[in-house]
Amino acid sequence: MTPVAPEPPPVARWIDSHCHIQDHYRPEGDELFSVLTEAAGAGVSGVVCVGTDAATSRQAVELARRVRGAMASGPHRPALPGDFGVWATMGLHPHEASHGVEELHGALRDELEAGRGLVVAVGECGFDYHYEHSPRPAQREAFAAQVELARHYNLTLVVHSRDAWDDTVDVLRGAGPPPRTVLHCFTGGPDEARRCLDLGAFLSFSGIVTFKGAQDVRDAAALCPFDRLLVETDAPFLAPVPHRGKQNRPAWVVEVGEAVAHIKGVTPFALADTCTSATRAAFALT
């Protein structure tokens, strides 16, 4: 009897829920489709490209349009799986808050009126009191305005919160968080996680979970319910161990996911499945 070859193990498929791979951020020499095919080869089934001001938000949308168009181009399509997803967000980072949201709002409105279905969220937006590149009152005003935009357009809200948990929660509670809110690159501990989860938010964990001094973040990941837990790279920032010191890449969301799986006591395949479902729910992806 001819022996039957064993079935190959299932491949974990991840979505990088937050990365910056548009021209403004992508490392020099990295061609877009090479970055995406590398990610697909590593086990990534989609990416959410995030804007941080009007210009990078437009770039994120154009990137999603370009990739979708190329994948529909027949024999010359890139070497990506047919179901590989690319989505865009449009937002004003707290570093840019002093510029106001008017230009961003105009760009967002124009894109949504075009009806192309490329934009899935407002953000990233919120507070950054670590650097304070914009004054705190300007950050608060810009964040509150973007919370309202997300609610008005029924889009997900992507939140950046660094050293500003009280103000972040205060604005979200005061305005009423949108139905879908993602705390990206979660840097808090269990107490902050519970406060955000109580608001109905999703928590997205980055390569920080692999850092030696980030036990609080690992503890937050341990308590986060599977249906509220996402993973991300925040590329080109925050490369996970063992890639510290390098420009981060969407392909390395696999290392992030494996680290979180270890924290949760489940297999990477099982976590990839729940993360993919949670990411699709968080961004209402189709």
N, C-alpha and C positions, 0 to 999 in steps of 0.2 A: 504494500500500500504506500502510495506516495504521501510523504508527510505534508500536512497542511501548514502553510506559513502562518504564524500568529498574526492576528490583527494588530496594526500599529496602534500605539496608544493615542487617545484623542488629543488634539492640539488645543491648548488654551488660546482663546481669542479675546483680546482686550480692546477697549476703547480708551484712547488718551483723551480724558475729558477736559484738558486745558493745556494748550501749547501755543507758542508764538513762532510760527514758521513762515510768516510773510516776509517780504524782501527786507523790511526794516530790521528784522531780528535775525534772520537766518544767517548762520556763519558764512563768511565769504568763501566762495568755492563750492558750497553745497547746493547742488541743483535740486529743485523742488521734487521732481519725480524720483530722483535717486533717494532722497530722504524718505519719501513715502513707500517706495518699493522695499527699502531696507526695513522699515517698520512692518510692512505686511509680511515679509519673510521671517520676522521675529515672532509673529503671532498677534499683530495689531490689526483690527478690522475696521478702524475708523479713528478720526481725530476731530477735535473741536478747536478751531483756530480762533484765537481771542484778540480782539482789538483793545487798544489802550487810549486812543484818541481818535479824532475824526479820520485822520490820514491812515493810521494802521487799521482802523475798522474797515475803511474802504478797501484796503489791501487784502484783508481777511476775506471779504466778500468776493473780490476779484479772484483770489486764489481758489475758493470753493467753486466759482463759476468755471474757471479754467480747468480744474481737475475733472469736474463733471462733464464738461464739453469734450475733453480729451478721451475720457472713458467711453464716450458714445461715438467715437470717430472711426469705428470699424477696424480695418486691418492695422491701422497705425496707432491704436490705443496703447497706453502705457501698460507695463506688466504688473497690473494690480488686479486682485480678485474682483469679479464683477459686482460683488456686494460691498466693496470697500466704501466707507462713508466719509465725507468731508463736509463739515458744517462751519458756519461763521458766527461770531458774536460782534456786537458793536457797543463800545463803551468808552467812558472817560475815567482813567485811573486816578486815584487820589493825588498822585504826583502832579497831574495836569489839571486839577480841579479849579485852580485860580483862573483858567481860561474860560470857564463856564460851559454849559451844555448846549448852547444854541447851535453851534456848527454840527455837533454830533447829532442833535435831534433832527436837523434838516437832512443830514445824510441818511439817518435811519428811516425817516419818513419816506424819502425818495426811494430807497431800496424796497421797503415794504409795499409801496404803491406799485412798484414794478412787478410784484407778485411772483418772484422767482423761487421763493421758498428756501433761500440760502441762509437766512438769519434765524437763529434759534434762541438768542438770548441778548439781553442788555447787560453790558459789563465787559471787562471787570471794573467794578466801582466800589467805593467804600471809604475806608480810613487807613492811613498809614502814619502813625505817630512815632515811628522809629526814625524816619528821615524828615518828615514834615516839609517836603518840597513845596507844598501849598499850605497856607494858613488853615488852622483847624475849622474856623467858621466857613471858609470856602469849601473845604472837604465835606462838611455836613450839608451845605446847600446843594452841592453837586450830587451827593449820594441820594439825598431825599428826592431830588428831581428825577434821578434815574430809577429809583423805586417806583415812582409814579409812571414813568414811561413803560416799565415792564408790566405794570398793572394795566395801563391803558391799551397796550398792544397785545396783551395776553402772551408775553414772552417770559422765559426764565430769567431770573436775576442772578448774576454771578458776582459774588462779593469777595473783596479783598479786605481783610482785617488784620492789621499788625499793631500790637500794643494798644488796641482801642476797643476792647470787647464791650465795655459799658456803653460807649457811644453807638457802636454797631447795633447792639441789641435794642438800645433805646429808640433809634430811628426806625428799625424794623417793627418794633412793637407799636410805636406811635403812628406810623403810616399804615400798618397792617401789611405783613410781608406778602409778596405775590404768591400765587398758589404753588409755584415752583421756585425755590431759592437754593442756590449752591454756595456753600462756604468753601471757596477754592483754597488750595494749599493750606489746609487747616494746620494752625500752629499752636492751638490751645491745648489744655489738658482736659481731664474728665469733667471738671466743673463747667468749663466753657462749652464743651461738647454737649452736655446736658441742656444748657441754656439755649443753644442753637437748635438742638433736636426738639425741644419743647415748642419752638416756633414752627416746627414742621420742615426744617431745612434738611438738605442733603449735605454730607461732609465729604470733601474730596481730599485725599491724602497724596502727598508728593514724595520725592526722594528723601525728604527730611526724616521719614520713618526709619531710614537706614543709618542716620547720623548717630554717633556715639552718645551725644549729650541730649538726645530727644526722647527720653523715656516718657515724659508727659504726653507727647504726641502719640507714642505707641500705646499708652494707656487709654487715650481717647479712641484710637482705632479699635482697641479691644472691646470697648463697650458699645461702639456704634452698631446699630442693627444692620444686617446685611442689605436690607432693601433701601437703606439710606447712605450706603458707602460707595464712593467712587474712587478711582485712582487717576493720577495725572503725572505729567512730567514737569509742567511749567517751562518746557524747553524754550530758549536755550539756557535757562537758569537751573540751579539746584540739582545737578547731576547726582544720581544715587551712588552709593558704594556698590561696585568697586570703581566707579568712574569719576570720583571726586576730582575737581580741578579741571575737568574737560567741559566743553560746550555740550549741554544736554541735548538729547535727541528723542523723538517719539518712540523709537524702537526700545528705549530703555524703560518705558512704562512697564515692561515685563518684569524687570528687577524690582520695581516698586510693588507691583502686584504680588510677586513671590514673597517679598518681605511682609506684606500685610497678611497674606495667607498663613505665613508662619505665626504671626501674632494671633490670628484668629483660630489657629489649630485646624485648618482645613487644607485640602490640596489646592494648588494653584488653579487647576482646571475648575474645581468647584467655585472658587472665588471669582475667576474670570466670568463664569456664567452669571453669578449674582451681580457682579459689577456691571456687566453689559446690560442686564435687565434694568438695574437701578439708573444707569446713565441714560438709557432710552426713556425711562420714566421722567428723569430729572429735566431733560431737554425736550420732551415730547417728540422724539425722533421717529421718523417713519422710514 
